[in-house]
């Protein structure tokens, strides 16, 4: 088996060349949970502007990938910093103009407690497989008057947490914890982390939530 980060990095390198970069997220029985195309993270996605337009101060983009959001925020004068555990992602983010650091978001990060917005886009609410713990961490990172912006699964989907793996080209990664949270369930999850839903909206088939 291959480390998940190795497979993710390889997909990002293919994506930045414009090549096919599809990964399957599978459960431990091998059943596909989701199909991911890394190319969608390298250019603007429909709905991106909706979440960026709500950012009026410094933004911490957790799991920034190749930095499409952080780069666009920085280009329009909104302070932004991308964080990703992948060195390949951080290099790609910096190449496109995004300030970015390689770090585990549960470890020390720059300017903790000062970020006006903490961003979890593209399903990154699943990082670590424990959404309550992740939102508790986000609450520490934000400023006292700041918020957490989360992209959720749509109504009718299923919230879920467990062990998954990445699969591509006959290879499969070692398991790692992941989670999904629907927009229907985010209020309950947020409350367990000491946060509350301030706004829910949808754009281009994507669902976003502002937590305070």
N, CA, C and O of each residue as an XYZ file, in Angstrom:
848
protein
N       0.839     -1.199      0.000
C       0.000      0.000      0.000
C       0.877      1.254      0.000
O       2.024      1.231      0.446
N       0.312      2.333     -0.507
C       1.019      3.597     -0.651
C       0.468      4.607      0.340
O      -0.721      4.568      0.656
N       1.298      5.505      0.834
C       0.829      6.556      1.726
C      -0.146      7.467      0.977
O       0.088      7.783     -0.190
N      -1.238      7.896      1.626
C      -2.213      8.765      0.944
C      -1.582     10.024      0.374
O      -1.944     10.460     -0.719
N      -0.634     10.617      1.110
C      -0.026     11.863      0.654
C       0.767     11.659     -0.630
O       0.823     12.552     -1.475
N       1.374     10.499     -0.779
C       2.128     10.202     -2.007
C       1.184     10.183     -3.207
O       1.500     10.738     -4.259
N       0.026      9.545     -3.047
C      -0.934      9.477     -4.142
C      -1.559     10.843     -4.433
O      -1.781     11.199     -5.590
N      -1.836     11.594     -3.383
C      -2.396     12.937     -3.558
C      -1.399     13.840     -4.276
O      -1.770     14.572     -5.193
N      -0.134     13.791     -3.862
C       0.891     14.607     -4.505
C       1.019     14.260     -5.986
O       1.131     15.151     -6.828
N       1.003     12.978     -6.297
C       1.123     12.552     -7.690
C      -0.051     13.071     -8.522
O       0.130     13.502     -9.660
N      -1.252     13.025     -7.947
C      -2.429     13.538     -8.652
C      -2.327     15.044     -8.873
O      -2.696     15.539     -9.938
N      -1.833     15.769     -7.883
C      -1.671     17.219     -8.041
C      -0.656     17.546     -9.129
O      -0.861     18.477     -9.908
N       0.430     16.792     -9.187
C       1.420     17.045    -10.235
C       0.822     16.804    -11.616
O       1.089     17.560    -12.550
N       0.014     15.752    -11.748
C      -0.649     15.508    -13.030
C      -1.632     16.633    -13.349
O      -1.723     17.087    -14.490
N      -2.359     17.071    -12.337
C      -3.359     18.120    -12.550
C      -2.726     19.417    -13.017
O      -3.259     20.080    -13.907
N      -1.596     19.788    -12.429
C      -0.950     21.043    -12.815
C      -0.388     20.977    -14.231
O      -0.118     22.011    -14.841
N      -0.209     19.757    -14.761
C       0.205     19.602    -16.165
C      -1.001     19.511    -17.092
O      -0.841     19.439    -18.310
N      -2.198     19.513    -16.532
C      -3.400     19.388    -17.322
C      -3.760     17.960    -17.662
O      -4.639     17.723    -18.491
N      -3.095     17.004    -17.037
C      -3.356     15.589    -17.302
C      -4.473     15.076    -16.406
O      -4.845     15.722    -15.426
N      -5.001     13.914    -16.750
C      -6.040     13.305    -15.928
C      -5.504     13.049    -14.523
O      -4.390     12.551    -14.361
N      -6.288     13.386    -13.524
C      -5.821     13.287    -12.136
C      -6.948     12.828    -11.232
O      -7.228     13.450    -10.207
N      -7.592     11.743    -11.614
C      -8.747     11.246    -10.883
C      -8.307     10.283     -9.781
O      -7.507      9.376    -10.010
N      -8.838     10.499     -8.603
C      -8.654      9.603     -7.469
C     -10.022      9.136     -7.001
O     -10.992      9.893     -7.041
N     -10.098      7.891     -6.560
C     -11.313      7.404     -5.947
C     -11.096      7.323     -4.441
O     -10.088      6.796     -3.971
N     -12.049      7.848     -3.703
C     -12.053      7.696     -2.251
C     -12.900      6.465     -1.959
O     -14.083      6.434     -2.297
N     -12.309      5.454     -1.337
C     -13.007      4.194     -1.123
C     -13.049      3.866      0.365
O     -12.173      4.275      1.127
N     -14.079      3.124      0.767
C     -14.127      2.642      2.142
C     -13.297      1.368      2.250
O     -12.710      0.925      1.263
N     -13.247      0.788      3.416
C     -12.335     -0.343      3.624
C     -12.801     -1.619      2.935
O     -12.062     -2.602      2.886
N     -14.026     -1.612      2.398
C     -14.472     -2.745      1.590
C     -14.111     -2.562      0.125
O     -14.326     -3.454     -0.695
N     -13.553     -1.378     -0.202
C     -13.208     -1.078     -1.581
C     -14.306     -0.387     -2.351
O     -14.139     -0.094     -3.535
N     -15.447     -0.113     -1.694
C     -16.565      0.564     -2.356
C     -16.256      2.050     -2.502
O     -15.820      2.690     -1.546
N     -16.479      2.596     -3.686
C     -16.207      4.007     -3.924
C     -17.137      4.880     -3.094
O     -18.358      4.730     -3.150
N     -16.552      5.794     -2.321
C     -17.318      6.764     -1.547
C     -17.490      8.048     -2.351
O     -18.545      8.680     -2.318
N     -16.435      8.423     -3.073
C     -16.465      9.643     -3.864
C     -15.378      9.558     -4.927
O     -14.340      8.930     -4.715
N     -15.618     10.187     -6.060
C     -14.609     10.298     -7.110
C     -14.100     11.740     -7.102
O     -14.889     12.682     -7.177
N     -12.793     11.906     -7.011
C     -12.166     13.221     -6.920
C     -11.296     13.455     -8.141
O     -10.520     12.581     -8.526
N     -11.415     14.618     -8.752
C     -10.531     15.002     -9.850
C      -9.702     16.187     -9.382
O     -10.234     17.281     -9.195
N      -8.417     15.981     -9.192
C      -7.554     17.037     -8.659
C      -7.514     18.259     -9.555
O      -7.157     19.344     -9.097
N      -7.873     18.111    -10.823
C      -7.846     19.264    -11.721
C      -8.841     20.342    -11.313
O      -8.643     21.518    -11.618
N      -9.909     19.949    -10.625
C     -10.897     20.961    -10.254
C     -10.369     21.908     -9.185
O     -10.949     22.971     -8.962
N      -9.280     21.540     -8.522
C      -8.702     22.418     -7.501
C      -7.687     23.407     -8.078
O      -7.218     24.299     -7.371
N      -7.348     23.251     -9.360
C      -6.293     24.086     -9.940
C      -6.837     25.324    -10.639
O      -6.064     26.230    -10.949
N      -8.121     25.394    -10.893
C      -8.730     26.568    -11.515
C      -9.983     26.952    -10.774
O     -10.450     26.211     -9.909
N     -10.536     28.106    -11.104
C     -11.717     28.578    -10.381
C     -12.887     27.617    -10.571
O     -13.194     27.208    -11.692
N     -13.528     27.266     -9.477
C     -14.713     26.420     -9.501
C     -15.965     27.293     -9.423
O     -15.957     28.309     -8.729
N     -17.033     26.920    -10.116
C     -18.299     27.637     -9.919
C     -18.657     27.646     -8.436
O     -18.606     26.616     -7.764
N     -19.012     28.807     -7.950
C     -19.343     28.957     -6.536
C     -18.225     29.554     -5.706
O     -18.466     30.028     -4.596
N     -16.987     29.538     -6.233
C     -15.851     30.091     -5.480
C     -16.070     31.553     -5.127
O     -15.798     31.977     -4.004
N     -16.564     32.325     -6.096
C     -16.719     33.763     -5.845
C     -17.704     34.027     -4.721
O     -17.574     35.003     -3.982
N     -18.681     33.157     -4.601
C     -19.687     33.332     -3.555
C     -19.057     33.304     -2.175
O     -19.369     34.143     -1.330
N     -18.169     32.339     -1.939
C     -17.556     32.247     -0.615
C     -16.489     33.324     -0.432
O     -16.305     33.824      0.677
N     -15.783     33.689     -1.507
C     -14.755     34.724     -1.381
C     -15.367     36.095     -1.140
O     -14.781     36.921     -0.441
N     -16.539     36.345     -1.713
C     -17.168     37.655     -1.536
C     -17.564     37.909     -0.088
O     -17.767     39.057      0.306
N     -17.676     36.851      0.704
C     -18.002     37.018      2.118
C     -16.795     37.240      2.997
O     -16.928     37.343      4.217
N     -15.611     37.318      2.398
C     -14.371     37.480      3.167
C     -13.955     38.945      3.146
O     -13.593     39.482      2.099
N     -14.009     39.589      4.313
C     -13.732     41.017      4.406
C     -12.493     41.309      5.250
O     -12.198     42.468      5.540
N     -11.777     40.276      5.639
C     -10.564     40.446      6.432
C      -9.650     39.261      6.204
O      -9.926     38.433      5.336
N      -8.581     39.158      6.954
C      -7.603     38.088      6.750
C      -8.225     36.698      6.800
O      -9.029     36.392      7.680
N      -7.836     35.859      5.835
C      -8.427     34.531      5.670
C      -7.358     33.460      5.849
O      -6.282     33.545      5.255
N      -7.650     32.465      6.657
C      -6.799     31.289      6.795
C      -7.492     30.146      6.066
O      -8.544     29.676      6.499
N      -6.902     29.697      4.954
C      -7.493     28.668      4.102
C      -6.864     27.322      4.457
O      -5.734     27.027      4.067
N      -7.609     26.517      5.199
C      -7.092     25.235      5.684
C      -7.300     24.151      4.632
O      -8.394     24.002      4.087
N      -6.231     23.390      4.351
C      -6.285     22.410      3.282
C      -6.367     23.105      1.941
O      -7.200     22.753      1.106
N      -5.509     24.090      1.727
C      -5.615     25.001      0.578
C      -5.326     24.338     -0.758
O      -5.666     24.896     -1.802
N      -4.698     23.142     -0.755
C      -4.351     22.511     -2.025
C      -3.436     23.417     -2.835
O      -2.557     24.065     -2.267
N      -3.627     23.476     -4.161
C      -2.752     24.312     -4.986
C      -3.054     25.802     -4.918
O      -2.514     26.582     -5.703
N      -3.913     26.203     -3.984
C      -4.006     27.620     -3.618
C      -4.902     28.495     -4.453
O      -4.701     29.709     -4.493
N      -5.891     27.925     -5.126
C      -6.687     28.780     -6.010
C      -7.443     29.859     -5.245
O      -7.543     30.990     -5.721
N      -7.980     29.534     -4.063
C      -8.744     30.518     -3.295
C      -7.823     31.539     -2.638
O      -8.065     32.744     -2.720
N      -6.771     31.059     -1.988
C      -5.849     31.981     -1.322
C      -5.207     32.933     -2.318
O      -5.005     34.107     -2.010
N      -4.881     32.435     -3.520
C      -4.257     33.292     -4.534
C      -5.212     34.384     -4.994
O      -4.803     35.535     -5.147
N      -6.458     34.048     -5.212
C      -7.426     35.046     -5.670
C      -7.743     36.058     -4.572
O      -7.921     37.245     -4.845
N      -7.811     35.586     -3.343
C      -8.032     36.517     -2.244
C      -6.854     37.484     -2.110
O      -7.042     38.688     -1.941
N      -5.641     36.941     -2.189
C      -4.453     37.796     -2.080
C      -4.390     38.795     -3.226
O      -4.005     39.946     -3.024
N      -4.766     38.363     -4.432
C      -4.693     39.237     -5.607
C      -5.639     40.424     -5.496
O      -5.371     41.485     -6.060
N      -6.732     40.257     -4.782
C      -7.663     41.376     -4.653
C      -7.451     42.160     -3.362
O      -8.265     43.011     -3.003
N      -6.355     41.868     -2.669
C      -5.978     42.674     -1.517
C      -6.481     42.184     -0.187
O      -6.286     42.846      0.832
N      -7.129     41.027     -0.175
C      -7.566     40.434      1.082
C      -6.439     39.571      1.624
O      -5.992     38.645      0.948
N      -5.978     39.854      2.816
C      -4.910     39.057      3.396
C      -5.316     37.605      3.483
O      -6.410     37.292      3.953
N      -4.451     36.714      3.039
C      -4.797     35.293      3.037
C      -3.547     34.459      3.242
O      -2.448     34.850      2.850
N      -3.733     33.308      3.861
C      -2.654     32.340      4.022
C      -3.231     30.952      3.828
O      -4.206     30.574      4.479
N      -2.615     30.191      2.921
C      -3.015     28.808      2.728
C      -2.194     27.883      3.608
O      -1.011     28.123      3.851
N      -2.829     26.832      4.079
C      -2.154     25.823      4.902
C      -2.436     24.456      4.289
O      -3.589     24.121      4.021
N      -1.396     23.673      4.067
C      -1.593     22.326      3.558
C      -0.446     21.449      4.042
O       0.680     21.914      4.217
N      -0.755     20.167      4.256
C       0.267     19.235      4.721
C       1.118     18.733      3.565
O       2.158     18.112      3.787
N       0.687     18.993      2.330
C       1.391     18.528      1.138
C       2.393     19.564      0.648
O       2.023     20.701      0.357
N       3.657     19.175      0.558
C       4.679     20.078      0.023
C       4.398     20.402     -1.440
O       4.640     21.524     -1.885
N       3.889     19.425     -2.190
C       3.553     19.661     -3.593
C       2.469     20.721     -3.717
O       2.560     21.603     -4.571
N       1.443     20.644     -2.871
C       0.364     21.625     -2.893
C       0.883     23.013     -2.534
O       0.511     23.996     -3.175
N       1.727     23.102     -1.529
C       2.243     24.403     -1.095
C       3.104     25.034     -2.191
O       3.008     26.236     -2.436
N       3.945     24.232     -2.850
C       4.745     24.771     -3.959
C       3.848     25.282     -5.080
O       4.102     26.348     -5.639
N       2.798     24.526     -5.414
C       1.873     24.950     -6.463
C       1.150     26.232     -6.057
O       0.953     27.123     -6.882
N       0.754     26.326     -4.783
C       0.071     27.521     -4.292
C       0.971     28.746     -4.404
O       0.530     29.810     -4.838
N       2.205     28.595     -4.020
C       3.128     29.731     -4.085
C       3.386     30.150     -5.523
O       3.532     31.338     -5.806
N       3.442     29.180     -6.435
C       3.667     29.514     -7.847
C       2.528     30.350     -8.412
O       2.744     31.176     -9.299
N       1.308     30.139     -7.904
C       0.182     30.919     -8.431
C      -0.079     32.179     -7.607
O      -1.096     32.844     -7.805
N       0.816     32.511     -6.696
C       0.737     33.777     -5.978
C       0.070     33.716     -4.623
O      -0.241     34.754     -4.039
N      -0.157     32.510     -4.111
C      -0.793     32.387     -2.808
C       0.255     32.258     -1.709
O       1.103     31.369     -1.788
N       0.229     33.109     -0.690
C       1.053     32.843      0.491
C       0.608     31.520      1.105
O      -0.586     31.321      1.332
N       1.533     30.624      1.374
C       1.144     29.301      1.877
C       2.262     28.711      2.717
O       3.442     28.973      2.485
N       1.867     27.912      3.694
C       2.830     27.219      4.542
C       2.468     25.738      4.590
O       1.299     25.356      4.524
N       3.511     24.921      4.707
C       3.288     23.494      4.886
C       3.204     23.217      6.385
O       4.163     23.449      7.122
N       2.064     22.727      6.824
C       1.877     22.492      8.255
C       0.671     21.600      8.480
O      -0.232     21.521      7.647
N       0.675     20.937      9.612
C      -0.499     20.215     10.104
C      -1.377     21.249     10.793
O      -0.917     21.951     11.694
N      -2.632     21.349     10.382
C      -3.483     22.397     10.941
C      -3.741     22.228     12.432
O      -4.159     23.176     13.096
N      -3.495     21.022     12.971
C      -3.652     20.814     14.408
C      -2.387     21.185     15.183
O      -2.384     21.176     16.414
N      -1.315     21.512     14.460
C      -0.089     21.982     15.087
C      -0.045     23.501     15.095
O      -1.009     24.146     14.680
N       1.058     24.090     15.562
C       1.159     25.554     15.610
C       1.041     26.173     14.214
O       1.613     25.670     13.246
N       0.284     27.278     14.131
C       0.107     27.999     12.875
C       0.346     29.491     13.104
O       0.212     29.976     14.227
N       0.698     30.215     12.047
C       0.946     31.658     12.203
C      -0.298     32.420     12.661
O      -1.414     32.138     12.223
N      -0.086     33.371     13.533
C      -1.112     34.352     13.920
C      -2.402     33.719     14.434
O      -3.498     34.174     14.106
N      -2.267     32.679     15.231
C      -3.452     32.042     15.796
C      -4.270     33.049     16.604
O      -3.722     33.877     17.333
N      -5.568     32.959     16.461
C      -6.473     33.837     17.198
C      -6.677     35.198     16.579
O      -7.299     36.064     17.195
N      -6.162     35.418     15.353
C      -6.292     36.734     14.717
C      -7.014     36.680     13.369
O      -7.245     37.732     12.772
N      -7.372     35.516     12.877
C      -7.923     35.409     11.530
C      -9.409     35.770     11.514
O     -10.207     35.238     12.286
N      -9.753     36.687     10.615
C     -11.163     37.118     10.518
C     -12.045     35.992      9.987
O     -13.205     35.853     10.375
N     -11.470     35.196      9.094
C     -12.202     34.057      8.539
C     -11.286     32.838      8.512
O     -10.116     32.939      8.146
N     -11.819     31.707      8.897
C     -11.127     30.417      8.744
C     -11.953     29.615      7.753
O     -13.150     29.414      7.956
N     -11.318     29.156      6.678
C     -12.022     28.583      5.542
C     -11.783     27.080      5.431
O     -10.644     26.613      5.448
N     -12.873     26.340      5.318
C     -12.844     24.894      5.064
C     -13.690     24.637      3.821
O     -14.881     24.344      3.922
N     -13.069     24.749      2.652
C     -13.773     24.539      1.387
C     -13.487     23.144      0.846
O     -12.660     22.411      1.389
N     -14.187     22.785     -0.238
C     -13.892     21.552     -0.987
C     -13.965     20.288     -0.127
O     -13.220     19.334     -0.350
N     -14.858     20.291      0.845
C     -14.992     19.093      1.677
C     -13.979     18.960      2.779
O     -13.881     17.902      3.401
N     -13.209     20.021      3.045
C     -12.149     19.920      4.059
C     -12.672     19.826      5.486
O     -11.880     19.646      6.411
N     -13.976     19.943      5.691
C     -14.556     19.655      7.007
C     -14.266     18.205      7.394
O     -14.375     17.841      8.565
N     -13.897     17.379      6.417
C     -13.591     15.976      6.696
C     -12.200     15.710      7.211
O     -11.916     14.598      7.655
N     -11.313     16.706      7.167
C      -9.923     16.499      7.567
C      -9.846     15.960      9.001
O     -10.413     16.545      9.924
N      -9.151     14.858      9.170
C      -8.955     14.276     10.488
C     -10.061     13.339     10.936
O      -9.915     12.629     11.931
N     -11.180     13.336     10.193
C     -12.252     12.397     10.502
C     -13.076     12.728     11.728
O     -13.896     11.915     12.154
N     -12.874     13.923     12.316
C     -13.615     14.323     13.521
C     -14.023     15.788     13.367
O     -13.292     16.672     13.814
N     -15.172     16.065     12.746
C     -15.559     17.454     12.471
C     -15.685     18.331     13.710
O     -15.404     19.528     13.644
N     -16.101     17.762     14.836
C     -16.205     18.574     16.059
C     -14.824     19.054     16.485
O     -14.633     20.237     16.765
N     -13.870     18.145     16.534
C     -12.500     18.532     16.895
C     -11.947     19.564     15.921
O     -11.277     20.510     16.334
N     -12.221     19.388     14.637
C     -11.719     20.328     13.634
C     -12.326     21.708     13.831
O     -11.614     22.709     13.751
N     -13.627     21.781     14.086
C     -14.255     23.079     14.297
C     -13.795     23.726     15.601
O     -13.691     24.950     15.681
N     -13.522     22.919     16.616
C     -12.944     23.474     17.848
C     -11.599     24.119     17.550
O     -11.288     25.185     18.081
N     -10.805     23.480     16.708
C      -9.511     24.053     16.313
C      -9.710     25.352     15.538
O      -8.993     26.328     15.762
N     -10.684     25.364     14.626
C     -10.962     26.581     13.865
C     -11.381     27.730     14.773
O     -11.023     28.884     14.534
N     -12.138     27.408     15.814
C     -12.584     28.442     16.750
C     -11.407     29.086     17.470
O     -11.451     30.270     17.803
N     -10.364     28.314     17.707
C      -9.156     28.854     18.344
C      -8.385     29.729     17.360
O      -7.794     30.732     17.760
N      -8.384     29.368     16.095
C      -7.608     30.088     15.086
C      -8.223     31.437     14.723
O      -7.497     32.375     14.394
N      -9.535     31.546     14.777
C     -10.205     32.779     14.367
C     -10.027     33.866     15.420
O      -9.671     33.592     16.566
N     -10.283     35.112     15.004
C     -10.277     36.229     15.933
C     -11.556     36.198     16.775
O     -12.497     35.484     16.427
N     -11.610     36.961     17.878
C     -12.812     36.942     18.722
C     -14.091     37.287     17.965
O     -15.161     36.789     18.313
N     -13.999     38.138     16.927
C     -15.184     38.487     16.141
C     -15.182     37.772     14.792
O     -15.935     38.139     13.890
N     -14.339     36.759     14.657
C     -14.214     36.071     13.383
C     -15.224     34.949     13.207
O     -16.012     34.647     14.103
N     -15.181     34.337     12.023
C     -16.099     33.252     11.733
C     -15.387     32.110     11.029
O     -14.219     32.214     10.657
N     -16.111     31.030     10.859
C     -15.612     29.851     10.157
C     -16.531     29.614      8.971
O     -17.745     29.500      9.139
N     -15.964     29.538      7.778
C     -16.730     29.325      6.558
C     -16.520     27.887      6.107
O     -15.393     27.469      5.843
N     -17.607     27.135      6.020
C     -17.526     25.700      5.765
C     -18.347     25.339      4.533
O     -19.487     25.780      4.383
N     -17.754     24.529      3.649
C     -18.528     23.934      2.563
C     -19.018     22.565      3.020
O     -18.231     21.734      3.475
N     -20.321     22.339      2.897
C     -20.947     21.109      3.380
C     -21.505     20.280      2.234
O     -21.599     20.744      1.098
N     -21.870     19.055      2.550
C     -22.595     18.215      1.609
C     -24.039     18.717      1.505
O     -24.553     19.308      2.454
N     -24.692     18.489      0.375
C     -26.032     19.045      0.163
C     -27.101     18.348      0.990
O     -26.863     17.265      1.525
N     -28.279     18.959      1.099
C     -29.404     18.279      1.746
C     -29.700     16.968      1.021
O     -29.579     16.877     -0.201
N     -30.081     15.976      1.781
C     -30.372     14.684      1.186
C     -29.185     13.747      1.142
O     -29.348     12.540      0.967
N     -27.974     14.303      1.304
C     -26.780     13.460      1.411
C     -26.711     12.904      2.836
O     -27.600     13.134      3.655
N     -25.632     12.169      3.108
C     -25.513     11.516      4.421
C     -24.244     11.971      5.121
O     -23.158     11.906      4.545
N     -24.372     12.427      6.345
C     -23.184     12.683      7.160
C     -22.559     11.347      7.535
O     -23.260     10.367      7.786
N     -21.243     11.325      7.568
C     -20.559     10.041      7.739
C     -19.133     10.301      8.214
O     -18.535     11.322      7.876
N     -18.594      9.373      8.999
C     -17.186      9.424      9.378
C     -16.662      8.003      9.492
O     -17.383      7.093      9.900
N     -15.396      7.824      9.125
C     -14.815      6.492      9.174
C     -13.469      6.451      8.479
O     -12.884      7.491      8.174
N     -12.988      5.259      8.234
C     -11.701      5.067      7.570
C     -11.918      4.930      6.060
O     -12.815      4.219      5.609
N     -11.081      5.623      5.296
C     -11.132      5.558      3.841
C      -9.719      5.375      3.299
O      -8.743      5.400      4.048
N      -9.628      5.191      1.988
C      -8.334      5.110      1.314
C      -8.481      5.755     -0.049
O      -9.594      5.923     -0.548
N      -7.350      6.118     -0.654
C      -7.334      6.620     -2.020
C      -6.984      5.483     -2.961
O      -6.141      4.645     -2.641
N      -7.628      5.448     -4.120
C      -7.358      4.407     -5.103
C      -7.178      5.059     -6.468
O      -7.910      5.979     -6.832
N      -6.199      4.572     -7.212
C      -5.938      5.098     -8.554
C      -5.024      4.142     -9.295
O      -4.010      3.697     -8.755
N      -5.384      3.825    -10.539
C      -4.517      3.027    -11.381
C      -4.084      1.702    -10.790
O      -2.951      1.269    -10.999
N      -4.973      1.053    -10.054
C      -4.638     -0.225     -9.453
C      -3.915     -0.136     -8.133
O      -3.651     -1.158     -7.500
N      -3.588      1.077     -7.702
C      -2.942      1.265     -6.399
C      -3.977      1.715     -5.386
O      -4.977      2.344     -5.731
N      -3.721      1.384     -4.135
C      -4.588      1.830     -3.051
C      -3.725      2.284     -1.890
O      -2.691      1.683     -1.600
N      -4.152      3.346     -1.229
C      -3.355      3.901     -0.135
C      -3.649      3.185      1.170
O      -4.595      2.405      1.274
N      -2.823      3.465      2.152
C      -3.135      3.047      3.514
C      -4.357      3.836      3.999
O      -4.595      4.945      3.520
N      -5.126      3.293      4.927
C      -6.342      3.975      5.387
C      -6.038      5.245      6.171
O      -4.971      5.394      6.767
N      -7.000      6.147      6.152
C      -6.912      7.363      6.956
C      -8.331      7.794      7.316
O      -9.277      7.436      6.615
N      -8.494      8.558      8.399
C      -9.837      8.968      8.828
C     -10.374     10.129      7.997
O      -9.632     11.041      7.632
N     -11.667     10.084      7.704
C     -12.300     11.153      6.929
C     -13.750     11.275      7.370
O     -14.274     10.400      8.059
N     -14.393     12.359      6.973
C     -15.783     12.583      7.363
C     -16.501     13.431      6.334
O     -15.882     14.165      5.565
N     -17.820     13.316      6.334
C     -18.693     14.192      5.568
C     -19.723     14.777      6.524
O     -20.188     14.097      7.439
N     -20.080     16.048      6.307
C     -21.122     16.685      7.108
C     -22.084     17.376      6.152
O     -21.670     18.195      5.330
N     -23.357     17.049      6.259
C     -24.351     17.692      5.408
C     -24.741     19.047      5.985
O     -24.548     19.325      7.168
N     -25.291     19.869      5.117
C     -25.760     21.175      5.565
C     -26.893     21.019      6.575
O     -27.119     21.903      7.402
N     -27.600     19.901      6.508
C     -28.678     19.630      7.454
C     -28.142     19.369      8.856
O     -28.788     19.716      9.845
N     -26.961     18.756      8.943
C     -26.403     18.358     10.234
C     -25.358     19.316     10.783
O     -24.916     19.149     11.919
N     -24.956     20.307     10.016
C     -23.831     21.143     10.443
C     -24.156     21.912     11.725
O     -23.257     22.181     12.522
N     -25.420     22.269     11.934
C     -25.772     23.007     13.152
C     -25.492     22.203     14.402
O     -24.993     22.746     15.387
N     -25.802     20.925     14.381
C     -25.564     20.057     15.536
C     -24.068     19.877     15.771
O     -23.595     19.928     16.907
N     -23.331     19.667     14.685
C     -21.876     19.502     14.796
C     -21.234     20.785     15.320
O     -20.377     20.745     16.202
N     -21.659     21.928     14.766
C     -21.100     23.207     15.197
C     -21.382     23.473     16.669
O     -20.505     23.949     17.389
N     -22.595     23.171     17.124
C     -22.957     23.413     18.524
C     -22.066     22.621     19.461
O     -21.711     23.107     20.535
N     -21.699     21.408     19.072
C     -20.811     20.595     19.905
C     -19.419     21.200     19.995
O     -18.663     20.904     20.920
N     -19.081     22.058     19.021
C     -17.781     22.731     19.025
C     -17.875     24.152     19.576
O     -16.895     24.897     19.536
N     -19.041     24.532     20.088
C     -19.211     25.867     20.658
C     -19.477     26.946     19.636
O     -19.272     28.127     19.917
N     -19.932     26.563     18.450
C     -20.216     27.523     17.388
C     -21.694     27.426     17.015
O     -22.377     26.468     17.378
N     -22.179     28.437     16.281
C     -23.574     28.451     15.856
C     -23.658     28.884     14.401
O     -22.804     29.625     13.915
N     -24.674     28.426     13.719
C     -24.880     28.785     12.319
C     -25.395     30.219     12.226
O     -26.412     30.567     12.827
N     -24.676     31.045     11.464
C     -25.099     32.426     11.242
C     -25.762     32.601      9.885
O     -26.616     33.469      9.705
N     -25.353     31.758      8.923
C     -25.930     31.886      7.573
C     -25.696     30.595      6.808
O     -24.659     29.950      6.962
N     -26.662     30.223      5.986
C     -26.525     29.112      5.049
C     -26.901     29.620      3.663
O     -27.916     30.299      3.505
N     -26.097     29.298      2.668
C     -26.449     29.679      1.301
C     -25.911     28.646      0.319
O     -25.054     27.826      0.648
N     -26.443     28.714     -0.897
C     -26.017     27.790     -1.937
C     -25.693     28.559     -3.204
O     -26.307     29.584     -3.498
N     -24.728     28.058     -3.944
C     -24.302     28.674     -5.200
C     -23.721     27.579     -6.078
O     -22.871     26.803     -5.643
N     -24.187     27.526     -7.317
C     -23.647     26.586     -8.307
C     -23.685     25.140     -7.804
O     -22.781     24.353     -8.085
N     -24.726     24.805     -7.066
C     -24.864     23.444     -6.573
C     -24.034     23.127     -5.347
O     -24.046     21.990     -4.875
N     -23.308     24.111     -4.815
C     -22.489     23.929     -3.620
C     -23.189     24.603     -2.435
O     -23.916     25.582     -2.602
N     -22.953     24.059     -1.238
C     -23.599     24.558     -0.030
C     -22.563     25.066      0.952
O     -21.579     24.391      1.251
N     -22.807     26.285      1.452
C     -21.852     26.943      2.338
C     -22.542     27.386      3.624
O     -23.738     27.678      3.641
N     -21.759     27.428      4.698
C     -22.285     27.810      6.014
C     -21.282     28.739      6.682
O     -20.075     28.498      6.661
N     -21.812     29.810      7.277
C     -20.984     30.696      8.114
C     -21.269     30.373      9.574
O     -22.421     30.407     10.007
N     -20.235     30.064     10.323
C     -20.363     29.740     11.742
C     -19.738     30.829     12.576
O     -18.687     31.370     12.229
N     -20.390     31.152     13.684
C     -19.841     32.132     14.626
C     -19.981     31.592     16.026
O     -19.584     32.253     16.985
